[in-house]
Amino acid sequence: MAVDLSSTHFELFDLPQSFVVDRAQLDSRYRELQRTTHPDRFVNAGDQERRLSMQQAARVNEGYQVLKDPLLRGRYLLELTGYAFSDAHHTTSDAAFLMEQMGLREALGEVRAADEPLAVLAAFLDRVAADFDSLTEELRQQLDADDFDQDAVADTLMKMQFFRRLDEEAQELEAALEDELD
């Protein structure tokens, strides 16, 4: 099975171009594509065929990673409309959100000093996950609109990205705290 390297990720996985993705269908199609494009199947093939297999397998893996992640999927849908999204150039001007983020960063910085740092961190992670989920729903609603506001979508994506980074930092802190307790 040849993978069309010029197709969109949605076309590759036989999914409608939508923010809402049928995860079971995505996973099933991923396994199917992996079976047919995996480079191990082409060990005895010629150089060109092996290179093509590697390109196709990389394309399948990239598409799967993008479509299974709401943040990456939202960015991809925005980029499919021709919007050039760049981490370096996009920021949010939502003052209340920025103040909230400063407070969250401060709270994360104070976790180590808490009497029960792991419990405080668990509550913090729950809050971050809930806020990320709320923004994911907001993004779904924005992208479901027939003529969505690209700048509003980009702003929501930036907010989601902030929570993703905050979650990663909190997970790193959790691992460090667990190591210290062992």
Secondary structure, DSSP 8 states (H G I E B T S, - for coil): ----TTS-HHHHTT--SSSS--HHHHHHHHHHHHHHH-GGGGTTS-HHHHHHHHHHHHHHHHHHHHHHSHHHHHHHHHHHTT----TTT-----HHHHHHHHHHHHHHHTGGGSSSHHHHHHHHHHHHHHHHHHHHHHHHHHHHSTT--HHHHHHHHHHHHHHHHHHHHHHHHHHHHHHHH-
